Structures are given as C-alpha cells and as structure tokens.
C-alpha cells in the first residue's frame, strides 16, 4: 500500500518536484507511450523514464500503470496531471499578463460561444477591440454548450458566452448578462410577415428548418411548442448549420426559431422578421462562464467588460 503524501510534506515534495518532469509526465499520458513522448519532446526515452521515476519517487506513489499497450495514469497520476494542467495554465496566464503590461495594445483571448452568440455578441466585440488594439488576437470556438464547457474545463478556452439551458456545476463561475426568449422568424417578404393575428397553431404546417431535437437547442425549440399545447412541427430541413438555416430563411418561405437577441444585437438582422407568436418556457439566461478560481489575463478581462457594455440594454429590459 503506497504512502499517501501528507500536507506537511508539501514543502519537501515541492523542493524535489521539477516542472520539466511534470511536463514530461503529462506528455507521456497524452501520447500513451514513453517512446512517442520522447519523440514529441525531442529527448531520449531513458530521459523520459528517469523523469517519470523521479516524480514518482518525489510524491511516493505510482503515477503510471505500464503494459504492452502503453501507459495509463493511476488515480494518483490523474490527480497530479489535473493540477499540472492548472499550474501550466496559470504560468501561461502570467506570461500573457506580463506581455500585456509591457504592451497594452497586444493580448490574446480564447473564447467559446454558441453560434448565435458568436455572431451577435462575440463578433461585434472583437470588431471594436481589434479596431482599438490591432495587435490583439482572438481564438473563437463556436459549438454547442456541452462541448464548450468541456473545452473550458480542459483550459483550451478562457471563457464561454452562451445560453444556459441547464444547471451547471460548482466548478464554474456564472455571470448572467440578460435573459432571452426564443422567437419565430421568417423572411421579411413571406406573406406571413404581414399577417395580423397569426397564432402558433396557424404555422404548424409551414416549411420549418430547425436544429435536431437531440441537441440542447433543438430540444428547447421543441419544448416551446409543447408548452403552448402543440406538438412540434414536422421539419422540412433538420440541420445544426446556422448558415444553411439563414440561406433557407432568405428564400422567404421557411420558418425557424432563433434567440431573440440575434435580431437586435448589434443591429437588427436584415431580411428577417419575428412573427407575433409566443414560445412559452424558452426564456433562459445568457451568461459568461469561467472556471472558478482561474485567473484571467487582462485581455480576457477587457473582452468581458466589452461584452457587458454591449448587452447592458438587454439586461435593463429584463
């Protein structure tokens, strides 16, 4: 039975642990074998083996299970690697902060957003910041909410801006920007756009394009119809592609369901009109999500401040 390091041993272990060895251990786990890790790091395999042995000796537990198929982290290894990711991430954030302090016109932000948020919120904020600070760099991951949270947990992105459709765990910090309901839209030249007194039931047999119902957003769209006492319409086109839905709406024949903010931020979307029908139970918060206790570099903090400014009017409107 291995001896678990005690809290009072932290200072002693800290003196023996080397960041280089920790990086090598993380690379071994990522590659699956010591040979592949050595190749990626451009060092010899004996050097990799010694680094792993040294770090296991320092903490007093076995960190890797070795087999003919390669290596797998033990529970102790997974715990150390999780903290290692945080250590190197904090170091990277510190270096970026130093760079920003030495040159406030430069900086890098890694952002995650759902596609509607990326188009209506992230894009105009990037436009404004890049005009003011031409040397700033932005990396944007636009995908579904679950994938965004996994990328945030892996520290591949610094923040997420997204509609929050379900409770999130205590690992994250949540700043609600505003609440938003879904709206039914069509092309401005569709005859339905000029009709008064149209109801949701009147629209069921129109051609619809929406997301798959096994996705979070597609499920929310369908739930809006059920909350109104209707079965969701049979979709003519089911797609996760916002671009395809936009093209179909541009024919002025199709109907779809979009976030209300997408019609007003940063400007009204040309060629689309919201129909005067209600989708109950679709009002959800749009929020900034970050990892709890994770430091953000100044560029990311600046980006968040600009997002707050852009969405302030929506927050006031409740």
Rosetta blueprint (number, residue, H / E / L):
1 X L
2 X L
3 X L
4 X L
5 X L
6 X L
7 X H
8 X H
9 X H
10 X H
11 X H
12 X H
13 X H
14 X H
15 X H
16 X H
17 X L
18 X L
19 X H
20 X H
21 X H
22 X H
23 X H
24 X H
25 X H
26 X H
27 X H
28 X H
29 X H
30 X H
31 X H
32 X L
33 X L
34 X H
35 X H
36 X H
37 X H
38 X H
39 X H
40 X H
41 X H
42 X L
43 X L
44 X L
45 X H
46 X H
47 X H
48 X H
49 X H
50 X H
51 X H
52 X H
53 X H
54 X H
55 X H
56 X H
57 X H
58 X H
59 X H
60 X L
61 X L
62 X L
63 X L
64 X E
65 X E
66 X E
67 X E
68 X L
69 X L
70 X E
71 X E
72 X E
73 X E
74 X L
75 X H
76 X H
77 X H
78 X H
79 X H
80 X H
81 X H
82 X H
83 X H
84 X H
85 X H
86 X H
87 X H
88 X H
89 X H
90 X H
91 X H
92 X H
93 X H
94 X H
95 X H
96 X H
97 X H
98 X H
99 X H
100 X H
101 X H
102 X H
103 X L
104 X L
105 X L
106 X E
107 X E
108 X E
109 X E
110 X E
111 X E
112 X E
113 X E
114 X L
115 X H
116 X H
117 X H
118 X H
119 X H
120 X H
121 X H
122 X H
123 X H
124 X H
125 X H
126 X H
127 X H
128 X H
129 X H
130 X H
131 X H
132 X H
133 X L
134 X L
135 X E
136 X E
137 X E
138 X E
139 X E
140 X E
141 X E
142 X E
143 X L
144 X L
145 X H
146 X H
147 X H
148 X H
149 X H
150 X H
151 X H
152 X H
153 X H
154 X L
155 X L
156 X L
157 X L
158 X L
159 X E
160 X E
161 X E
162 X E
163 X E
164 X E
165 X L
166 X L
167 X L
168 X L
169 X L
170 X L
171 X L
172 X E
173 X E
174 X E
175 X E
176 X E
177 X E
178 X E
179 X E
180 X E
181 X L
182 X E
183 X E
184 X E
185 X E
186 X E
187 X E
188 X L
189 X L
190 X L
191 X H
192 X H
193 X H
194 X H
195 X L
196 X L
197 X L
198 X L
199 X L
200 X H
201 X H
202 X H
203 X H
204 X L
205 X L
206 X L
207 X L
208 X E
209 X E
210 X E
211 X L
212 X L
213 X L
214 X L
215 X L
216 X H
217 X H
218 X H
219 X H
220 X H
221 X H
222 X H
223 X H
224 X H
225 X H
226 X H
227 X H
228 X L
229 X L
230 X L
231 X L
232 X L
233 X L
234 X L
235 X L
236 X L
237 X E
238 X E
239 X L
240 X L
241 X L
242 X H
243 X H
244 X H
245 X H
246 X H
247 X H
248 X H
249 X H
250 X L
251 X L
252 X L
253 X L
254 X L
255 X E
256 X E
257 X E
258 X E
259 X E
260 X H
261 X H
262 X H
263 X H
264 X L
265 X L
266 X L
267 X L
268 X L
269 X L
270 X L
271 X L
272 X E
273 X E
274 X E
275 X L
276 X L
277 X L
278 X L
279 X L
280 X L
281 X L
282 X L
283 X L
284 X E
285 X E
286 X E
287 X E
288 X E
289 X E
290 X E
291 X E
292 X L
293 X L
294 X L
295 X L
296 X L
297 X L
298 X H
299 X H
300 X H
301 X H
302 X H
303 X H
304 X H
305 X H
306 X H
307 X H
308 X H
309 X H
310 X H
311 X H
312 X H
313 X H
314 X H
315 X H
316 X H
317 X L
318 X L
